[in-house]
């Protein structure tokens, strides 16, 4: 039988849960003036960076780490607003492509600054309080977790790219130490009242 999580492990996981709950909603709120959500922004960005601004729905799902049904629902929503169109995939008649429309390209361009400001304010600025390069630390930590979640890698740390990593073009060592020895207080921190050693 495996041992239960110790206090530090429970605190770390509780903080991760809080982050996963709060961050998407906060980014969605900041993108509100552009009329899109954070995931819609990610999908528009993915299409904007794709050749011919088109991509198979299954490839979008792979790139964004979303399920195919979720991608299909979001594409339908964006399609209703004229931001993307569906088109048959010429290479595979069974597959469907999402194609960025001119209105979708405009929406993406207009929302880029809102998104960048949100990410800086909500994530990157907070990393400045950490010793060393907080962005590199976040990248390493995120990559280590992604690698353990990526079934193609079998949960092994590797210098090869991780299929679940949206930044696949960069090879990173998957070593990250999430332990923090500094006491921090944050109203959104589920471990706020927990004394840490």
Z-matrix of the N, CA and C atoms (Angstrom, degrees):
N
C 1 1.449
C 2 1.534 1 109.09
N 3 1.292 2 116.81 1 137.35
C 4 1.460 3 121.87 2 179.06
C 5 1.519 4 110.56 3 -76.38
N 6 1.317 5 114.95 4 147.73
C 7 1.464 6 120.20 5 177.66
C 8 1.525 7 109.77 6 -71.16
N 9 1.312 8 115.69 7 152.14
C 10 1.462 9 120.92 8 176.05
C 11 1.522 10 109.16 9 -70.48
N 12 1.317 11 115.87 10 161.92
C 13 1.464 12 120.23 11 177.93
C 14 1.523 13 110.01 12 -66.39
N 15 1.335 14 115.47 13 138.89
C 16 1.459 15 118.55 14 175.44
C 17 1.532 16 108.96 15 -80.78
N 18 1.317 17 116.61 16 176.24
C 19 1.468 18 121.17 17 -175.44
C 20 1.524 19 111.80 18 -59.21
N 21 1.327 20 117.56 19 -46.76
C 22 1.468 21 119.92 20 -179.41
C 23 1.523 22 111.46 21 -62.45
N 24 1.328 23 117.43 22 -39.64
C 25 1.464 24 121.06 23 178.19
C 26 1.525 25 110.75 24 -66.08
N 27 1.336 26 117.13 25 -42.97
C 28 1.470 27 120.40 26 178.45
C 29 1.522 28 110.84 27 -62.36
N 30 1.327 29 116.99 28 -42.17
C 31 1.465 30 121.00 29 178.92
C 32 1.528 31 110.11 30 -62.42
N 33 1.329 32 116.90 31 -46.27
C 34 1.468 33 120.71 32 -179.17
C 35 1.527 34 111.01 33 -60.55
N 36 1.331 35 116.69 34 -44.99
C 37 1.466 36 120.62 35 -179.32
C 38 1.527 37 110.76 36 -68.86
N 39 1.326 38 117.77 37 -39.31
C 40 1.469 39 120.52 38 177.77
C 41 1.525 40 110.59 39 -62.40
N 42 1.324 41 116.77 40 -39.86
C 43 1.469 42 119.89 41 177.62
C 44 1.521 43 110.90 42 -66.10
N 45 1.322 44 116.54 43 -39.72
C 46 1.465 45 119.96 44 177.65
C 47 1.525 46 110.20 45 -63.18
N 48 1.335 47 117.33 46 -44.20
C 49 1.473 48 120.84 47 177.15
C 50 1.524 49 110.54 48 -58.30
N 51 1.330 50 116.84 49 -45.78
C 52 1.468 51 120.63 50 -179.94
C 53 1.523 52 110.64 51 -60.82
N 54 1.318 53 116.51 52 -43.71
C 55 1.464 54 121.05 53 178.87
C 56 1.524 55 111.10 54 -61.03
N 57 1.331 56 116.02 55 -45.76
C 58 1.467 57 120.00 56 -178.99
C 59 1.522 58 112.40 57 -65.03
N 60 1.319 59 117.84 58 -28.29
C 61 1.463 60 121.56 59 177.28
C 62 1.525 61 112.17 60 -80.73
N 63 1.323 62 117.09 61 -43.86
C 64 1.464 63 121.16 62 -171.16
C 65 1.525 64 114.32 63 -83.58
N 66 1.323 65 117.97 64 -38.22
C 67 1.465 66 120.12 65 -173.07
C 68 1.529 67 113.74 66 -64.18
N 69 1.340 68 120.14 67 -48.20
C 70 1.469 69 118.14 68 -179.83
C 71 1.531 70 113.03 69 -58.22
N 72 1.324 71 117.23 70 -42.23
C 73 1.472 72 120.01 71 179.76
C 74 1.524 73 111.07 72 -65.87
N 75 1.327 74 116.93 73 -38.17
C 76 1.467 75 120.14 74 179.15
C 77 1.527 76 111.05 75 -66.42
N 78 1.333 77 117.17 76 -39.86
C 79 1.469 78 120.19 77 177.48
C 80 1.522 79 109.91 78 -67.96
N 81 1.338 80 117.39 79 -42.19
C 82 1.470 81 120.38 80 176.88
C 83 1.523 82 110.86 81 -56.23
N 84 1.317 83 116.36 82 -44.10
C 85 1.468 84 120.61 83 -179.44
C 86 1.527 85 110.75 84 -62.36
N 87 1.321 86 116.80 85 -42.04
C 88 1.463 87 120.54 86 -179.03
C 89 1.528 88 111.71 87 -68.88
N 90 1.336 89 117.32 88 -27.23
C 91 1.465 90 121.41 89 177.80
C 92 1.525 91 112.04 90 -87.74
N 93 1.324 92 117.43 91 -3.21
C 94 1.461 93 122.01 92 -179.06
C 95 1.516 94 114.42 93 -49.27
N 96 1.349 95 119.25 94 -45.52
C 97 1.467 96 119.34 95 179.70
C 98 1.531 97 113.75 96 -59.50
N 99 1.329 98 117.37 97 -24.86
C 100 1.468 99 120.79 98 178.23
C 101 1.523 100 111.28 99 -85.95
N 102 1.337 101 117.36 100 -9.63
C 103 1.458 102 120.87 101 178.17
C 104 1.515 103 114.28 102 76.99
N 105 1.332 104 117.32 103 19.88
C 106 1.464 105 120.04 104 178.37
C 107 1.525 106 109.49 105 -133.17
N 108 1.330 107 114.94 106 162.07
C 109 1.461 108 121.25 107 176.34
C 110 1.527 109 109.35 108 -95.52
N 111 1.315 110 115.39 109 172.48
C 112 1.458 111 119.99 110 177.56
C 113 1.516 112 112.09 111 -61.66
N 114 1.342 113 117.49 112 -41.24
C 115 1.461 114 118.55 113 179.33
C 116 1.524 115 111.21 114 -69.63
N 117 1.327 116 117.32 115 -37.14
C 118 1.467 117 119.45 116 176.11
C 119 1.529 118 110.00 117 -62.31
N 120 1.328 119 116.50 118 -39.13
C 121 1.466 120 120.22 119 176.37
C 122 1.531 121 109.76 120 -59.58
N 123 1.333 122 116.63 121 -46.69
C 124 1.460 123 120.86 122 -179.82
C 125 1.522 124 110.96 123 -60.03
N 126 1.327 125 117.01 124 -41.38
C 127 1.455 126 120.64 125 179.38
C 128 1.529 127 110.91 126 -66.43
N 129 1.334 128 117.44 127 -43.88
C 130 1.467 129 120.46 128 177.87
C 131 1.528 130 110.62 129 -63.30
N 132 1.330 131 116.79 130 -39.54
C 133 1.464 132 120.87 131 178.10
C 134 1.529 133 110.61 132 -63.25
N 135 1.322 134 116.18 133 -42.79
C 136 1.463 135 121.27 134 178.89
C 137 1.523 136 110.60 135 -59.37
N 138 1.330 137 116.96 136 -45.16
C 139 1.466 138 120.22 137 178.43
C 140 1.522 139 111.57 138 -68.68
N 141 1.322 140 117.01 139 -36.96
C 142 1.459 141 120.80 140 179.96
C 143 1.526 142 111.38 141 -61.82
N 144 1.327 143 115.92 142 -34.63
C 145 1.461 144 120.91 143 -177.80
C 146 1.525 145 112.89 144 -87.88
N 147 1.326 146 117.52 145 -10.18
C 148 1.465 147 121.60 146 -177.67
C 149 1.527 148 110.56 147 -80.65
N 150 1.320 149 115.62 148 151.88
C 151 1.456 150 120.51 149 175.35
C 152 1.515 151 110.39 150 -59.92
N 153 1.308 152 116.84 151 133.74
C 154 1.473 153 123.10 152 -177.36
C 155 1.525 154 112.50 153 59.70
N 156 1.321 155 117.68 154 14.44
C 157 1.469 156 122.94 155 179.61
C 158 1.523 157 111.70 156 54.40
N 159 1.331 158 115.61 157 37.44
C 160 1.467 159 120.88 158 179.08
C 161 1.517 160 109.03 159 -139.13
N 162 1.329 161 114.29 160 150.18
C 163 1.461 162 119.33 161 179.58
C 164 1.524 163 108.69 162 -159.84
N 165 1.323 164 115.75 163 146.26
C 166 1.465 165 120.41 164 174.71
C 167 1.519 166 109.37 165 -61.62
N 168 1.318 167 115.75 166 144.63
C 169 1.460 168 119.76 167 178.01
C 170 1.528 169 110.85 168 -58.42
N 171 1.321 170 117.19 169 -39.09
C 172 1.470 171 119.72 170 179.51
C 173 1.525 172 111.20 171 -65.31
N 174 1.320 173 117.94 172 -35.10
C 175 1.470 174 120.94 173 177.78
C 176 1.527 175 110.60 174 -70.35
N 177 1.334 176 116.65 175 -35.92
C 178 1.474 177 120.14 176 175.59
C 179 1.526 178 109.22 177 -63.27
N 180 1.329 179 116.16 178 -43.12
C 181 1.468 180 120.03 179 178.65
C 182 1.525 181 110.32 180 -59.51
N 183 1.328 182 116.56 181 -44.68
C 184 1.464 183 119.95 182 178.63
C 185 1.526 184 111.40 183 -62.49
N 186 1.315 185 116.35 184 -45.22
C 187 1.473 186 120.89 185 -176.01
C 188 1.523 187 112.13 186 -67.95
N 189 1.316 188 117.19 187 -34.88
C 190 1.470 189 120.88 188 -176.37
C 191 1.529 190 112.87 189 -97.03
N 192 1.329 191 117.54 190 -2.00
C 193 1.468 192 122.40 191 -178.12
C 194 1.525 193 112.27 192 61.45
N 195 1.304 194 116.64 193 29.30
C 196 1.464 195 121.96 194 178.22
C 197 1.526 196 108.59 195 -106.07
N 198 1.313 197 115.72 196 160.70
C 199 1.460 198 119.29 197 175.86
C 200 1.528 199 108.62 198 -73.70
N 201 1.322 200 116.02 199 154.24
C 202 1.462 201 120.67 200 177.36
C 203 1.531 202 111.39 201 -60.53
N 204 1.348 203 119.82 202 -41.76
C 205 1.468 204 118.50 203 176.81
C 206 1.536 205 112.78 204 -60.62
N 207 1.331 206 117.52 205 -38.32
C 208 1.472 207 119.20 206 178.14
C 209 1.524 208 110.44 207 -64.82
N 210 1.322 209 116.90 208 -45.28
C 211 1.466 210 120.10 209 179.09
C 212 1.517 211 109.66 210 -60.13
N 213 1.322 212 117.64 211 -43.02
C 214 1.461 213 121.21 212 179.93
C 215 1.526 214 111.37 213 -61.08
N 216 1.341 215 117.31 214 -43.11
C 217 1.476 216 120.56 215 178.37
C 218 1.531 217 111.22 216 -63.63
N 219 1.327 218 116.77 217 -43.11
C 220 1.466 219 120.03 218 -178.74
C 221 1.525 220 110.24 219 -68.15
N 222 1.320 221 117.43 220 -39.73
C 223 1.468 222 120.23 221 176.63
C 224 1.523 223 109.77 222 -61.85
N 225 1.326 224 117.70 223 -41.20
C 226 1.468 225 120.57 224 177.19
C 227 1.524 226 110.69 225 -59.71
N 228 1.320 227 117.12 226 -43.82
C 229 1.468 228 121.03 227 178.47
C 230 1.530 229 111.29 228 -63.16
N 231 1.327 230 116.65 229 -44.78
C 232 1.469 231 120.36 230 178.93
C 233 1.529 232 111.03 231 -67.09
N 234 1.324 233 115.97 232 -34.04
C 235 1.464 234 121.34 233 178.87
C 236 1.532 235 110.48 234 -65.06
N 237 1.332 236 116.95 235 -41.77
C 238 1.468 237 120.79 236 178.46
C 239 1.528 238 111.73 237 -59.99
N 240 1.323 239 115.85 238 -30.80
C 241 1.465 240 120.83 239 -179.28
C 242 1.525 241 112.65 240 -92.22
N 243 1.330 242 116.41 241 3.54
C 244 1.460 243 120.62 242 176.87
C 245 1.522 244 114.62 243 77.09
N 246 1.342 245 117.46 244 17.29
C 247 1.462 246 120.23 245 -177.13
C 248 1.522 247 112.74 246 -91.05
N 249 1.325 248 116.84 247 -24.58
C 250 1.463 249 121.99 248 174.07
C 251 1.525 250 108.48 249 -140.25
N 252 1.319 251 114.66 250 163.38
C 253 1.464 252 121.79 251 173.48
C 254 1.516 253 107.66 252 -129.49
N 255 1.310 254 115.81 253 153.73
C 256 1.462 255 120.70 254 171.74
C 257 1.520 256 107.37 255 -94.56
N 258 1.324 257 114.91 256 143.37
C 259 1.462 258 120.45 257 177.44
C 260 1.523 259 108.03 258 -144.37
N 261 1.322 260 115.19 259 147.83
C 262 1.462 261 119.36 260 176.95
C 263 1.525 262 109.15 261 -63.12
N 264 1.319 263 115.29 262 144.92
C 265 1.459 264 120.68 263 177.23
C 266 1.522 265 107.86 264 -84.91
N 267 1.322 266 116.50 265 120.06
C 268 1.467 267 120.12 266 -177.68
C 269 1.521 268 111.84 267 -65.75
N 270 1.329 269 117.40 268 -32.86
C 271 1.462 270 120.93 269 -178.06
C 272 1.526 271 112.58 270 -75.79
N 273 1.329 272 116.82 271 -24.88
C 274 1.464 273 121.38 272 -177.53
C 275 1.520 274 108.12 273 -148.08
N 276 1.317 275 116.69 274 104.80
C 277 1.456 276 121.93 275 -176.40
C 278 1.516 277 114.00 276 -60.44
N 279 1.335 278 117.54 277 -18.31
C 280 1.461 279 120.63 278 179.06
C 281 1.522 280 112.02 279 -82.55
N 282 1.324 281 116.99 280 -17.98
C 283 1.468 282 121.26 281 -175.21
C 284 1.525 283 110.80 282 -96.25
N 285 1.324 284 114.79 283 158.64
C 286 1.461 285 121.90 284 178.39
C 287 1.515 286 109.05 285 -121.87
N 288 1.327 287 115.22 286 138.07
C 289 1.459 288 121.51 287 175.04
C 290 1.517 289 109.78 288 -99.87
N 291 1.318 290 115.64 289 150.31
C 292 1.463 291 121.96 290 165.42
C 293 1.521 292 105.45 291 -101.96
N 294 1.323 293 116.00 292 136.54
C 295 1.465 294 121.46 293 -178.14
C 296 1.520 295 108.24 294 -124.00
N 297 1.316 296 116.33 295 128.62
C 298 1.459 297 121.88 296 178.53
C 299 1.525 298 109.18 297 -71.79
N 300 1.315 299 117.58 298 127.12
C 301 1.467 300 121.87 299 177.33
C 302 1.529 301 109.07 300 -87.41
N 303 1.342 302 117.59 301 166.66
C 304 1.469 303 119.03 302 174.16
C 305 1.534 304 112.14 303 -56.60
N 306 1.337 305 117.24 304 -38.24
C 307 1.471 306 120.00 305 177.51
C 308 1.529 307 110.56 306 -65.50
N 309 1.328 308 117.14 307 -36.73
C 310 1.460 309 121.22 308 177.15
C 311 1.518 310 111.71 309 -67.22
N 312 1.334 311 116.05 310 -39.59
C 313 1.469 312 120.01 311 176.96
C 314 1.524 313 110.15 312 -63.63
N 315 1.333 314 116.66 313 -39.80
C 316 1.473 315 120.39 314 176.90
C 317 1.527 316 110.94 315 -64.39
N 318 1.332 317 116.77 316 -44.52
C 319 1.469 318 120.67 317 179.82
C 320 1.528 319 110.34 318 -61.41
N 321 1.324 320 116.36 319 -40.51
C 322 1.463 321 120.24 320 178.41
C 323 1.531 322 110.15 321 -63.99
N 324 1.317 323 117.09 322 -47.74
C 325 1.475 324 120.36 323 179.91
C 326 1.525 325 111.28 324 -59.93
N 327 1.328 326 116.90 325 -43.23
C 328 1.464 327 120.84 326 -178.75
C 329 1.531 328 112.70 327 -68.18
N 330 1.318 329 117.32 328 -28.38
C 331 1.467 330 120.27 329 -176.80
C 332 1.529 331 113.24 330 -91.58
N 333 1.319 332 117.92 331 -10.82
C 334 1.469 333 120.40 332 -176.92
C 335 1.524 334 112.35 333 -58.72
N 336 1.323 335 117.34 334 -44.03
C 337 1.466 336 120.05 335 -178.74
C 338 1.530 337 110.84 336 -68.37
N 339 1.334 338 116.50 337 -41.24
C 340 1.469 339 119.37 338 176.51
C 341 1.525 340 110.82 339 -59.05
N 342 1.320 341 115.80 340 -43.83
C 343 1.460 342 120.79 341 -179.43
C 344 1.528 343 110.80 342 -64.90
N 345 1.329 344 116.32 343 -46.82
C 346 1.470 345 120.10 344 -179.95
C 347 1.524 346 110.83 345 -60.45
N 348 1.327 347 116.81 346 -43.47
C 349 1.470 348 120.37 347 178.45
C 350 1.525 349 111.09 348 -62.90
N 351 1.328 350 116.58 349 -42.12
C 352 1.466 351 120.58 350 179.88
C 353 1.522 352 110.78 351 -62.61
N 354 1.320 353 116.80 352 -46.54
C 355 1.463 354 120.19 353 -178.61
C 356 1.528 355 110.47 354 -65.06
N 357 1.315 356 116.79 355 -40.76
C 358 1.472 357 118.89 356 177.54
C 359 1.525 358 110.81 357 -62.69
N 360 1.335 359 116.16 358 -49.48
C 361 1.468 360 120.32 359 -177.04
C 362 1.527 361 112.69 360 -66.33
N 363 1.325 362 116.90 361 -43.39
C 364 1.459 363 121.18 362 -171.86
C 365 1.524 364 114.20 363 -87.17
N 366 1.331 365 117.11 364 -24.39
C 367 1.464 366 119.88 365 -174.90
C 368 1.526 367 111.99 366 -123.65
N 369 1.312 368 116.27 367 -62.96
C 370 1.461 369 120.24 368 -169.11
C 371 1.518 370 113.75 369 -65.81
N 372 1.328 371 117.88 370 -40.16
C 373 1.466 372 119.70 371 179.57
C 374 1.525 373 111.58 372 -62.21
N 375 1.317 374 117.42 373 -35.31
C 376 1.460 375 120.82 374 177.93
C 377 1.518 376 112.86 375 -66.90
N 378 1.324 377 116.62 376 -25.82
C 379 1.463 378 120.43 377 179.83
C 380 1.522 379 112.06 378 -73.43
N 381 1.323 380 116.33 379 -18.88
C 382 1.471 381 119.81 380 -179.56
C 383 1.521 382 111.85 381 -65.48
N 384 1.325 383 117.25 382 -19.69
C 385 1.467 384 120.51 383 -179.94
C 386 1.526 385 112.00 384 -79.68
N 387 1.317 386 117.17 385 -11.57
C 388 1.463 387 121.16 386 -179.12
C 389 1.522 388 110.49 387 -85.44
N 390 1.318 389 116.89 388 150.81
C 391 1.461 390 118.52 389 175.17
C 392 1.529 391 110.06 390 -69.91
N 393 1.305 392 116.67 391 148.29
C 394 1.460 393 121.04 392 178.22
C 395 1.517 394 111.41 393 76.67
N 396 1.311 395 115.14 394 -159.06
C 397 1.461 396 122.18 395 -178.45
C 398 1.525 397 109.03 396 -88.99
N 399 1.326 398 116.52 397 97.79
C 400 1.456 399 121.35 398 -177.74
C 401 1.511 400 113.52 399 -62.18
N 402 1.337 401 117.26 400 -35.75
C 403 1.466 402 120.37 401 179.96
C 404 1.525 403 109.63 402 -65.34
N 405 1.323 404 117.18 403 -44.86
C 406 1.467 405 120.35 404 178.15
C 407 1.527 406 109.98 405 -63.38
N 408 1.328 407 116.84 406 -39.47
C 409 1.462 408 120.24 407 178.02
C 410 1.516 409 112.15 408 -62.74
N 411 1.342 410 116.51 409 -43.99
C 412 1.464 411 120.60 410 177.73
C 413 1.520 412 110.25 411 -63.27
N 414 1.320 413 116.34 412 -42.01
C 415 1.455 414 120.57 413 179.16
C 416 1.526 415 110.92 414 -61.68
N 417 1.323 416 116.73 415 -45.67
C 418 1.466 417 120.55 416 179.49
C 419 1.526 418 111.61 417 -64.65
N 420 1.321 419 116.35 418 -43.87
C 421 1.462 420 121.03 419 179.66
C 422 1.527 421 110.66 420 -62.46
N 423 1.322 422 116.18 421 -48.31
C 424 1.468 423 120.62 422 179.80
C 425 1.518 424 110.70 423 -60.72
N 426 1.323 425 116.39 424 -42.37
C 427 1.460 426 120.74 425 -178.88
C 428 1.527 427 111.22 426 -64.78
N 429 1.322 428 116.59 427 -40.56
C 430 1.462 429 119.74 428 178.97
C 431 1.526 430 110.71 429 -60.82
N 432 1.324 431 116.69 430 -42.32
C 433 1.466 432 120.31 431 179.63
C 434 1.525 433 110.37 432 -70.12
N 435 1.333 434 117.50 433 -43.60
C 436 1.468 435 120.38 434 177.88
C 437 1.522 436 111.07 435 -58.10
N 438 1.318 437 116.53 436 -41.75
C 439 1.456 438 120.61 437 -178.91
C 440 1.523 439 111.21 438 -62.89
N 441 1.331 440 117.32 439 -38.07
C 442 1.464 441 118.94 440 178.92
C 443 1.528 442 111.52 441 -71.84
N 444 1.330 443 117.17 442 -24.06
C 445 1.465 444 121.18 443 179.14
C 446 1.521 445 112.97 444 -86.71
N 447 1.318 446 117.26 445 -17.01
C 448 1.458 447 122.46 446 -173.47
C 449 1.524 448 110.28 447 -80.90
N 450 1.335 449 117.52 448 107.92
C 451 1.461 450 119.30 449 -177.84
C 452 1.527 451 112.99 450 -62.57
N 453 1.314 452 118.92 451 -27.35
C 454 1.461 453 121.49 452 -179.37
C 455 1.526 454 111.48 453 -66.62
N 456 1.307 455 117.52 454 -26.94
C 457 1.461 456 121.85 455 -179.68
C 458 1.523 457 110.78 456 -93.73
N 459 1.313 458 116.98 457 -8.71
C 460 1.452 459 120.41 458 177.84
C 461 1.517 460 114.31 459 65.26
N 462 1.319 461 116.65 460 22.05
C 463 1.456 462 119.78 461 177.58
C 464 1.510 463 114.16 462 75.63
N 465 1.321 464 117.61 463 14.29
C 466 1.458 465 118.97 464 -179.26
C 467 1.514 466 110.40 465 -100.53
N 468 1.315 467 115.56 466 142.14
C 469 1.458 468 120.13 467 175.46
C 470 1.520 469 107.78 468 -71.15
N 471 1.301 470 116.19 469 137.64
C 472 1.449 471 121.27 470 -176.66
C 473 1.510 472 109.58 471 -152.52
N 474 1.323 473 115.99 472 153.94
C 475 1.460 474 118.71 473 173.99
C 476 1.523 475 110.37 474 -85.31
N 477 1.332 476 117.19 475 -5.69
C 478 1.456 477 120.35 476 175.20
C 479 1.521 478 109.09 477 -76.18
N 480 1.333 479 115.35 478 160.06
C 481 1.462 480 117.23 479 -178.33
C 482 1.519 481 110.71 480 -69.07
N 483 1.302 482 114.84 481 152.02
C 484 1.456 483 123.82 482 -179.17
C 485 1.528 484 107.20 483 -99.59
N 486 1.308 485 118.31 484 127.42
C 487 1.465 486 120.79 485 -176.62
C 488 1.517 487 112.67 486 -59.92
N 489 1.316 488 118.15 487 -28.02
C 490 1.463 489 121.24 488 -180.00
C 491 1.524 490 112.31 489 -81.55
N 492 1.334 491 117.22 490 -6.23
C 493 1.463 492 121.51 491 -176.78
C 494 1.519 493 109.94 492 -83.43
N 495 1.349 494 118.22 493 118.11
C 496 1.459 495 120.08 494 178.29
C 497 1.525 496 112.81 495 -63.75
N 498 1.318 497 117.92 496 -17.84
C 499 1.466 498 122.22 497 178.59
C 500 1.522 499 109.28 498 -103.70
N 501 1.324 500 116.83 499 46.76
C 502 1.459 501 122.43 500 -172.46
C 503 1.513 502 115.02 501 -53.87
N 504 1.320 503 118.44 502 -27.34
C 505 1.455 504 120.56 503 -176.59
C 506 1.512 505 113.71 504 -68.55
N 507 1.318 506 118.88 505 -10.08
C 508 1.456 507 120.95 506 -177.42
C 509 1.517 508 109.54 507 -108.55
N 510 1.307 509 116.86 508 122.76
C 511 1.465 510 120.92 509 177.56
C 512 1.525 511 108.50 510 -85.25
N 513 1.319 512 116.00 511 128.43
C 514 1.459 513 121.33 512 179.92
C 515 1.515 514 109.36 513 -132.65
N 516 1.301 515 115.47 514 150.11
C 517 1.456 516 119.99 515 170.87
C 518 1.520 517 106.88 516 -77.32
N 519 1.302 518 117.57 517 135.74
C 520 1.459 519 122.09 518 -173.59
C 521 1.519 520 113.41 519 -88.41
N 522 1.307 521 118.53 520 35.64
C 523 1.462 522 120.25 521 178.31
C 524 1.515 523 109.07 522 -99.92
N 525 1.311 524 116.47 523 126.49
C 526 1.465 525 120.54 524 177.64
C 527 1.512 526 108.39 525 -148.54
N 528 1.308 527 116.42 526 138.02
C 529 1.456 528 121.63 527 177.61
C 530 1.513 529 108.70 528 -112.83
N 531 1.355 530 118.64 529 104.89
C 532 1.457 531 120.13 530 -176.89
C 533 1.524 532 113.75 531 -78.64
N 534 1.331 533 118.34 532 -0.29
C 535 1.464 534 120.58 533 -176.34
C 536 1.521 535 111.09 534 -68.10
N 537 1.298 536 115.21 535 135.58
C 538 1.465 537 122.30 536 177.15
C 539 1.510 538 107.57 537 -122.10
N 540 1.322 539 117.28 538 130.91
C 541 1.460 540 120.65 539 177.29
C 542 1.514 541 112.19 540 -94.98
N 543 1.328 542 117.42 541 -5.96
C 544 1.460 543 119.89 542 -175.99
C 545 1.516 544 110.14 543 -94.29
N 546 1.302 545 116.28 544 137.37
C 547 1.464 546 121.41 545 177.32
C 548 1.517 547 108.79 546 -78.70
N 549 1.323 548 116.82 547 129.90
C 550 1.455 549 122.06 548 -179.67
C 551 1.517 550 108.72 549 -130.71
N 552 1.321 551 116.43 550 147.03
C 553 1.454 552 120.92 551 177.53
C 554 1.520 553 107.88 552 -121.20
N 555 1.316 554 115.55 553 128.22
C 556 1.458 555 121.77 554 179.84
C 557 1.522 556 106.85 555 -145.12
N 558 1.315 557 117.02 556 131.40
C 559 1.463 558 120.77 557 -177.73
C 560 1.523 559 112.22 558 -59.27
N 561 1.331 560 117.66 559 -30.85
C 562 1.460 561 121.12 560 -178.80
C 563 1.526 562 112.31 561 -86.43
N 564 1.322 563 117.82 562 -3.00
C 565 1.459 564 122.52 563 -176.24
C 566 1.529 565 110.33 564 -78.59
N 567 1.344 566 117.97 565 117.38
C 568 1.457 567 119.86 566 -179.58
C 569 1.526 568 112.69 567 -65.61
N 570 1.326 569 117.88 568 -15.44
C 571 1.462 570 121.18 569 179.69
C 572 1.524 571 111.19 570 -100.40
N 573 1.304 572 116.92 571 17.85
C 574 1.466 573 122.49 572 -174.90
C 575 1.519 574 112.23 573 -54.14
N 576 1.316 575 117.54 574 -38.95
C 577 1.460 576 120.64 575 -176.86
C 578 1.525 577 112.61 576 -94.15
N 579 1.341 578 116.78 577 4.09
C 580 1.454 579 120.70 578 -177.64
C 581 1.520 580 109.68 579 -91.97
N 582 1.294 581 117.45 580 127.62
C 583 1.467 582 120.98 581 175.98
C 584 1.517 583 108.03 582 -76.98
N 585 1.321 584 115.77 583 130.25
C 586 1.454 585 120.48 584 -179.93
C 587 1.513 586 109.98 585 -111.36
N 588 1.313 587 115.35 586 147.73
C 589 1.462 588 120.39 587 176.72
C 590 1.499 589 108.35 588 -90.13
